[in-house]
Amino acid sequence: METVLAVWGAHVEVLDLGADRRVAARTELSRDELPQFVAAREREDPPRWVWTDTNQVSPQLLAAGVRVHRCLDLRLCRTILQHAFPDREWPEPHWPTAPVGDQPEPTLLDALTIEEDSPAPGGSAEEVLTEHLRQQET
């Protein structure tokens, strides 16, 4: 089973995919609930987690002592695919495309300026799923 995860601000959106890669279930939770949610899923029936960027999710999970068995980092996969298939058209993703080293480091004040309902920097769960399916077609 694959589980798509989209994180923005204090919100997390989770899409559980069926064998046909269609959305079988949708869950919304707070960012604070994420480590417990992932840990419970890993104990029950570990899915393959699909998210935009491991750097967006892993610090919180690791700080809580949560490990995942399998995950798919779409930013990393996209970079690999772009280099493997340089002649192919790659539509712009729904997340910032600056190289990791060129991204500004967040400060404590950034946490105060995140709006609860601002768009997800890595895209909504549907956008993350769309990019995942596009990459799987390659």
C-alpha atoms as a printed R data frame, in Angstrom:
    type eleno elety resid chain resno      x      y       z
1   ATOM     1    CA   MET     A     1  0.000  0.000   0.000
2   ATOM     2    CA   GLU     A     2  1.127  3.550  -0.707
3   ATOM     3    CA   THR     A     3  0.305  6.536   1.468
4   ATOM     4    CA   VAL     A     4  0.689 10.088   0.137
5   ATOM     5    CA   LEU     A     5  1.596 12.736   2.699
6   ATOM     6    CA   ALA     A     6  1.328 16.517   2.200
7   ATOM     7    CA   VAL     A     7  2.510 18.832   4.974
8   ATOM     8    CA   TRP     A     8  1.966 22.583   5.229
9   ATOM     9    CA   GLY     A     9  2.048 24.812   8.262
10  ATOM    10    CA   ALA     A    10  0.303 23.035  11.103
11  ATOM    11    CA   HIS     A    11 -1.665 20.742   8.773
12  ATOM    12    CA   VAL     A    12 -1.052 17.292   7.323
13  ATOM    13    CA   GLU     A    13 -3.134 15.659   4.617
14  ATOM    14    CA   VAL     A    14 -2.882 11.898   4.087
15  ATOM    15    CA   LEU     A    15 -4.184  9.900   1.121
16  ATOM    16    CA   ASP     A    16 -4.208  6.110   1.336
17  ATOM    17    CA   LEU     A    17 -4.066  4.586  -2.123
18  ATOM    18    CA   GLY     A    18 -5.630  1.326  -3.211
19  ATOM    19    CA   ALA     A    19 -3.942 -1.235  -5.449
20  ATOM    20    CA   ASP     A    20 -5.231  0.750  -8.458
21  ATOM    21    CA   ARG     A    21 -3.522  3.893  -7.063
22  ATOM    22    CA   ARG     A    22 -6.858  5.610  -6.528
23  ATOM    23    CA   VAL     A    23 -7.588  7.356  -3.253
24  ATOM    24    CA   ALA     A    24 -9.128  4.818  -0.877
25  ATOM    25    CA   ALA     A    25 -9.137  7.012   2.243
26  ATOM    26    CA   ARG     A    26 -8.337 10.587   3.220
27  ATOM    27    CA   THR     A    27 -7.171 11.742   6.652
28  ATOM    28    CA   GLU     A    28 -6.424 15.235   7.924
29  ATOM    29    CA   LEU     A    29 -4.458 15.795  11.098
30  ATOM    30    CA   SER     A    30 -2.339 18.384  12.813
31  ATOM    31    CA   ARG     A    31  1.418 18.479  12.405
32  ATOM    32    CA   ASP     A    32  1.744 17.613  16.111
33  ATOM    33    CA   GLU     A    33 -0.138 14.350  15.505
34  ATOM    34    CA   LEU     A    34  2.130 13.282  12.635
35  ATOM    35    CA   PRO     A    35  4.750 11.250  14.580
36  ATOM    36    CA   GLN     A    36  2.115  9.208  16.430
37  ATOM    37    CA   PHE     A    37  0.139  8.680  13.225
38  ATOM    38    CA   VAL     A    38  3.182  7.460  11.281
39  ATOM    39    CA   ALA     A    39  4.350  5.250  14.171
40  ATOM    40    CA   ALA     A    40  0.917  3.597  14.385
41  ATOM    41    CA   ARG     A    41  0.866  2.957  10.625
42  ATOM    42    CA   GLU     A    42  4.377  1.512  10.742
43  ATOM    43    CA   ARG     A    43  3.348 -0.911  13.518
44  ATOM    44    CA   GLU     A    44  0.140 -2.061  11.782
45  ATOM    45    CA   ASP     A    45  0.984 -2.493   8.108
46  ATOM    46    CA   PRO     A    46  3.875 -0.299   6.971
47  ATOM    47    CA   PRO     A    47  2.983  1.523   3.750
48  ATOM    48    CA   ARG     A    48  5.359  3.050   1.267
49  ATOM    49    CA   TRP     A    49  5.191  6.722   2.197
50  ATOM    50    CA   VAL     A    50  5.130  9.177  -0.706
51  ATOM    51    CA   TRP     A    51  6.053 12.772   0.067
52  ATOM    52    CA   THR     A    52  7.511 15.782  -1.685
53  ATOM    53    CA   ASP     A    53 10.696 16.112   0.322
54  ATOM    54    CA   THR     A    54 12.149 13.975   3.094
55  ATOM    55    CA   ASN     A    55 13.690 17.111   4.635
56  ATOM    56    CA   GLN     A    56 10.161 18.415   5.205
57  ATOM    57    CA   VAL     A    57  9.047 15.379   7.237
58  ATOM    58    CA   SER     A    58 12.005 13.494   8.674
59  ATOM    59    CA   PRO     A    59 13.268 15.946  11.337
60  ATOM    60    CA   GLN     A    60  9.988 15.761  13.242
61  ATOM    61    CA   LEU     A    61  9.744 11.982  12.871
62  ATOM    62    CA   LEU     A    62 13.354 11.355  13.893
63  ATOM    63    CA   ALA     A    63 13.043 13.697  16.889
64  ATOM    64    CA   ALA     A    64 10.112 11.564  18.068
65  ATOM    65    CA   GLY     A    65 12.057  8.327  17.494
66  ATOM    66    CA   VAL     A    66  9.866  7.299  14.545
67  ATOM    67    CA   ARG     A    67 11.412  5.420  11.625
68  ATOM    68    CA   VAL     A    68  9.733  4.439   8.364
69  ATOM    69    CA   HIS     A    69 10.432  1.224   6.477
70  ATOM    70    CA   ARG     A    70  9.917  2.636   2.968
71  ATOM    71    CA   CYS     A    71  9.432  6.085   1.497
72  ATOM    72    CA   LEU     A    72  9.553  7.814  -1.850
73  ATOM    73    CA   ASP     A    73 11.011 11.335  -1.984
74  ATOM    74    CA   LEU     A    74  9.489 12.917  -5.100
75  ATOM    75    CA   ARG     A    75 12.008 15.763  -5.261
76  ATOM    76    CA   LEU     A    76 14.906 13.297  -5.308
77  ATOM    77    CA   CYS     A    77 13.174 10.972  -7.796
78  ATOM    78    CA   ARG     A    78 12.384 13.900 -10.074
79  ATOM    79    CA   THR     A    79 16.044 14.965 -10.110
80  ATOM    80    CA   ILE     A    80 17.150 11.427 -10.965
81  ATOM    81    CA   LEU     A    81 14.539 11.091 -13.721
82  ATOM    82    CA   GLN     A    82 15.398 14.486 -15.234
83  ATOM    83    CA   HIS     A    83 19.027 13.422 -15.527
84  ATOM    84    CA   ALA     A    84 18.140  9.952 -16.807
85  ATOM    85    CA   PHE     A    85 15.725 11.306 -19.439
86  ATOM    86    CA   PRO     A    86 17.073 14.772 -20.364
87  ATOM    87    CA   ASP     A    87 15.125 14.950 -23.642
88  ATOM    88    CA   ARG     A    88 11.766 14.505 -21.948
89  ATOM    89    CA   GLU     A    89  9.462 17.424 -21.084
90  ATOM    90    CA   TRP     A    90  9.091 17.833 -17.319
91  ATOM    91    CA   PRO     A    91  6.282 20.168 -16.226
92  ATOM    92    CA   GLU     A    92  7.157 22.409 -13.300
93  ATOM    93    CA   PRO     A    93  6.410 20.750  -9.966
94  ATOM    94    CA   HIS     A    94  4.112 22.279  -7.357
95  ATOM    95    CA   TRP     A    95  6.981 22.974  -4.968
96  ATOM    96    CA   PRO     A    96  9.962 25.322  -4.872
97  ATOM    97    CA   THR     A    97 12.665 24.135  -7.249
98  ATOM    98    CA   ALA     A    98 15.708 25.856  -5.718
99  ATOM    99    CA   PRO     A    99 18.512 23.403  -4.991
100 ATOM   100    CA   VAL     A   100 18.542 22.331  -1.354
101 ATOM   101    CA   GLY     A   101 21.743 24.267  -0.578
102 ATOM   102    CA   ASP     A   102 20.231 27.470  -2.030
103 ATOM   103    CA   GLN     A   103 17.116 27.431   0.135
104 ATOM   104    CA   PRO     A   104 17.129 29.888   3.055
105 ATOM   105    CA   GLU     A   105 17.346 28.362   6.499
106 ATOM   106    CA   PRO     A   106 14.126 28.814   8.494
107 ATOM   107    CA   THR     A   107 14.254 30.974  11.597
108 ATOM   108    CA   LEU     A   108 12.158 30.994  14.742
109 ATOM   109    CA   LEU     A   109 10.164 33.887  13.286
110 ATOM   110    CA   ASP     A   110  9.148 31.768  10.294
111 ATOM   111    CA   ALA     A   111  6.977 29.652  12.585
112 ATOM   112    CA   LEU     A   112  5.066 32.797  13.560
113 ATOM   113    CA   THR     A   113  4.427 33.840   9.961
114 ATOM   114    CA   ILE     A   114  3.055 30.555   8.616
115 ATOM   115    CA   GLU     A   115 -0.611 31.024   7.937
116 ATOM   116    CA   GLU     A   116 -2.798 28.114   8.921
117 ATOM   117    CA   ASP     A   117 -4.509 27.933   5.537
118 ATOM   118    CA   SER     A   118 -1.610 28.929   3.296
119 ATOM   119    CA   PRO     A   119 -0.969 26.634   0.325
120 ATOM   120    CA   ALA     A   120  1.266 23.679   0.959
121 ATOM   121    CA   PRO     A   121  4.853 24.467  -0.131
122 ATOM   122    CA   GLY     A   122  5.112 20.904  -1.422
123 ATOM   123    CA   GLY     A   123  1.671 20.962  -2.954
124 ATOM   124    CA   SER     A   124 -1.660 19.608  -1.804
125 ATOM   125    CA   ALA     A   125 -2.019 15.867  -1.390
126 ATOM   126    CA   GLU     A   126 -3.683 15.726  -4.828
127 ATOM   127    CA   GLU     A   127 -0.745 17.593  -6.389
128 ATOM   128    CA   VAL     A   128  1.719 15.278  -4.667
129 ATOM   129    CA   LEU     A   129 -0.267 12.283  -5.950
130 ATOM   130    CA   THR     A   130 -0.318 13.724  -9.496
131 ATOM   131    CA   GLU     A   131  3.470 14.119  -9.484
132 ATOM   132    CA   HIS     A   132  3.880 10.596  -8.082
133 ATOM   133    CA   LEU     A   133  1.737  9.111 -10.864
134 ATOM   134    CA   ARG     A   134  3.598 11.151 -13.502
135 ATOM   135    CA   GLN     A   135  6.923  9.789 -12.256
136 ATOM   136    CA   GLN     A   136  5.606  6.221 -12.227
137 ATOM   137    CA   GLU     A   137  4.670  6.514 -15.922
138 ATOM   138    CA   THR     A   138  8.327  7.091 -16.832
